[in-house]
Amino acid sequence: MFPDDELYKLKERISQMSDWELRQIVEVEYGDYRPEALEFAEAELRKRRVAFDKPEAEDEDSAEPGVDVPCENCGGAMRSGLLFSEKELTILFPDDNEERFVQALACVECGQIRLVADLETDVEG
């Protein structure tokens, strides 16, 4: 994950790209980009009302948390998002001092928020 200032710069850089460049990122070169960059590019395309095809996940392990996961409250679709603060949101497991990033999922129907620990990405430093 990026520090907040790097996320801001990334979002600004993506907002300056052409529609064609953004579509290349989300439709063709998506494997070369971090999830945050893909989310920003998709959001920018939606804001511009530019249609794009989001590729299907190759397998269940590569699927982003929240994709095809129903809301526990109302059954609506959960959508992945980023939480912003002074630094990245993490959780510390005191039994072994393991620290992990936390991802937020929000229901598109009722707004319920679910927090999910990212057990794949190591927290540096």
Backbone hydrogen bonds, N-H to C=O, Kabsch-Sander energy under -0.5 kcal/mol:
donor,donor_aa,acceptor,acceptor_aa,energy
6,E,3,P,-0.5
7,L,3,P,-2.1
8,Y,4,D,-2.4
9,K,5,D,-2.1
10,L,6,E,-2.5
11,K,7,L,-2.6
12,E,8,Y,-2.5
13,R,9,K,-2.6
14,I,10,L,-2.5
15,S,11,K,-2.1
16,Q,12,E,-0.8
16,Q,13,R,-0.7
17,M,14,I,-1.5
22,L,18,S,-2.3
23,R,19,D,-2.5
24,Q,20,W,-2.2
25,I,21,E,-1.9
26,V,22,L,-2.2
27,E,23,R,-2.5
28,V,23,R,-0.5
28,V,24,Q,-1.8
29,E,24,Q,-3.1
32,D,29,E,-2.5
33,Y,30,Y,-1.3
38,L,34,R,-2.0
39,E,35,P,-2.5
40,F,36,E,-2.3
41,A,37,A,-2.5
42,E,38,L,-2.7
43,A,39,E,-2.4
44,E,40,F,-2.4
45,L,41,A,-2.2
46,R,42,E,-2.5
47,K,43,A,-2.5
48,R,44,E,-1.9
49,R,46,R,-1.0
50,V,45,L,-2.8
51,A,49,R,-0.6
54,K,52,F,-0.6
62,S,59,D,-0.8
63,A,59,D,-0.6
63,A,60,E,-0.7
67,V,64,E,-2.1
69,V,66,G,-1.3
71,C,76,G,-2.9
75,G,71,C,-1.2
78,M,66,G,-0.5
78,M,69,V,-1.2
79,R,106,A,-2.8
81,G,104,A,-2.5
91,I,100,R,-3.0
93,F,91,I,-0.5
93,F,98,E,-3.3
96,D,93,F,-1.0
97,N,93,F,-1.2
98,E,93,F,-1.0
100,R,91,I,-2.5
101,F,118,D,-0.5
101,F,121,T,-0.5
102,V,89,L,-2.2
103,Q,116,V,-3.4
104,A,81,G,-1.0
105,L,114,R,-2.6
106,A,79,R,-3.1
107,C,112,Q,-2.5
108,V,77,A,-2.7
111,G,107,C,-0.9
114,R,105,L,-2.9
116,V,103,Q,-3.1
118,D,101,F,-3.0
119,L,117,A,-1.0
123,V,99,E,-0.8
124,E,122,D,-0.5
